[in-house]
Amino acid sequence: NIAQQKMLFMPKHDVGIVFFGTAGTCNDLQADGYDNVSVACRGTLGSPDLAMLRFLTQRPEGGAESDAVNGLIVALDFMIKKTRDQKYSKTIHLITDSSSASFGDADLEACIKQLDATSTKLHVTLVGATDVGPWGHLAKTSTAVQILPLPMLARRCSLSVKPVELRAKVRLQLVVSQHLQIPVGVYSRTTRVSFPTLKKRSKMAADLPKGDHPNPDHVVIDRTYHVADDPDGEEVVAEDRIKGHKYGQSIVPMSEYDEAALMYTCERTLTALGFALATSIGPEHSMHQVETVAADRGDGWASCAFESLVDAMLEENLAIIARYSFRKNSQPRMVSLMPRKGSGGNASIMDLQYLPFFEDLREWSCASLPTPSVEQRDAISALVDAMSLDASPKGVLDGAPRPHDELLKPEDSNNPCLARFYSFLVQRAIDPKAKVPPPGLASWNHLELPAEVAQRLKDGKLGEALKAKFGLEKVEKVLGKRKHFWREAIAAKRKDLDFGEVDTKRIKVAVREDGKKEEKDEDKVKDEGSQEHAGFGGMAAPVGLPPVVHVGSVHPERDFERWLLHKSGGHDAVGEAMRQMRGVIERLADEGEDFHGKALSCLGALRKGCVQEAEAAIYNAFARALSRAPGQLRSRFWARARESGLGLITDSEVPTSTVTSEEASAFLRGEAYWPSSAASSSAKAAHASTAAVAAAAALTEQDLEAMMD
């Protein structure tokens, strides 16, 4: 964990590793009798890399007799030789047990003198020891030696963030009045640590030799702009482009000169607008992270004036309302400065809290709640007491009451998502085929209800008491009306009449003229998917030009789902979107195994869309073509699709599908499917088809509406 943290967050640190008690020997002092001590990574001292992590995963064989003093001597010699003429801040982390050294060891005392002479710090972590032994005596007598408990070392190594130096965010003058300006510094108390950005890299360019460009594997995005209705498709140059603000149905142009003229101009400032009661500002008024204002370092007069101002504000229970702009021409903010007196010799500070403007406020109002009864108040009080995070004191310690133990310490809780991400990042760097492990329970324990609190709730039966006192009941959500489609109504009717598969595109629908006369002209029956004529069966003709359907290779799933939802204008974009999606899957499958994961995701999106649109035949034909496609890449891709269960769409998923569950299972196994009696099935299918056609011919628009009802 130490090497991993250094590699990820402290790449400028140089690290060397020394093992003592190894079966072999590898160090520069081997001739002097320092056996069973090995310096890792061929005796190199440098930035930790993957080679060092791989070495740590395959540690040398141990079990030989040695002590920590020999390891410390080899480590000191190794560090002195590597940093002889260079300026370093040197630290040795010694992980051992209390029995690895003895009192009065002359070599150990010589090591301590050498540590003082070379300005090297020694942090000792004892594993499985109940007594610090001679290391505790050395920590008391020498400032270079420090005992670092194992939990503290583990906590330091688990931090998934770069170390941040306490440095002022900005230094400026706190303008209280025209005659009082105090030099102060603003410090960030909390900063949100986000996930690292996963930038796109070119795998092909990474293998090429580096030229003049420092980062040849970066993927550069080149954007071009075109007018949508330009038949020539010429590019719009930067001089002809301008930003715009959409106002209703109109777009208001806004040039860069207008933006510059509208930009707020101000100097860097922290100017007091007045004083207000500290009780009038609550935590609900905070708009941003909390920062701290302190007197400028090294300025005695500033510290004196700042301390006097804090004392006066605390005595009067006041807070400062100020205008704050930490950078020139940045957006001004309204802030409050809450005084806080320093304790234990620390200087006083002011908490800077960002306040909302009128546009930022959200009025939240609700009806008054009924006054709770005494029994209800007692039930809630018992709940609060049971969920208290302060453990009860247990006995006394050295004649004094034992302090309360906190069951949950948010300031000591690590972000489990960041820890899991960086742990997997290192595993994937060492082994490119490593799979994402399931989340460990240990990393989420501090985000769960403490066991002692859960036991209190269980023993007190507080859940049953709250239900009884307040009459709590679970309210089921009432589902709204479900949208029905023609295909579902026909399928339900077919199941009732035991018909075969019905072709919905061949249904004849009578058309009424002027609401009185029904026209029964069979020549007016047209295909459901046809867009060439002015409509059929009373349906309106498509309006406007057909949309230009495009499923790209950058985000094909998102484009495909967007075109499935496109229903405006009367144009059918589903068929074209499915055709282009099949082409994208074939191109990705032929591109290489690195793109098979994306192709598999696209295949899943295509199957989901075909089920949603009841186009089982399109997907089933494409899946059968993929299973029979020649070539190793197509075969490997189909093998992954079979493992993911992306088989044929069955009649249980789409009623109009002719594939049974048994046939779909045989298809995924790569076996031929033969029904139990092929002849009888053929005859039955032919009879069902004849009956279905007859039924479809007899169905009128009134029949279909009746089935929908």
Helices and strands as residue ranges (DSSP letters): H 2-9, E 18-20, G 30-32, E 37-39, G 41-43, H 50-57, H 68-82, E 90-96, G 98-100, H 106-117, E 120-126, H 134-141, E 145-147, H 150-157, E 170-177, E 180-188, H 203-206, G 238-240, E 243-247, E 250-254, H 256-262, E 269-277, G 278-280, G 283-285, E 291-295, H 300-316, E 318-325, E 333-340, E 349-354, G 358-360, H 374-386, E 396-397, E 400-401, G 410-412, H 416-430, H 441-444, G 445-447, H 451-460, H 462-470, H 486-497, G 504-506, E 511-513, E 517-519, G 522-524, H 556-564, G 568-570, H 574-591, G 593-595, H 596-612, H 616-627, H 632-643, H 661-669, H 678-698, H 701-708
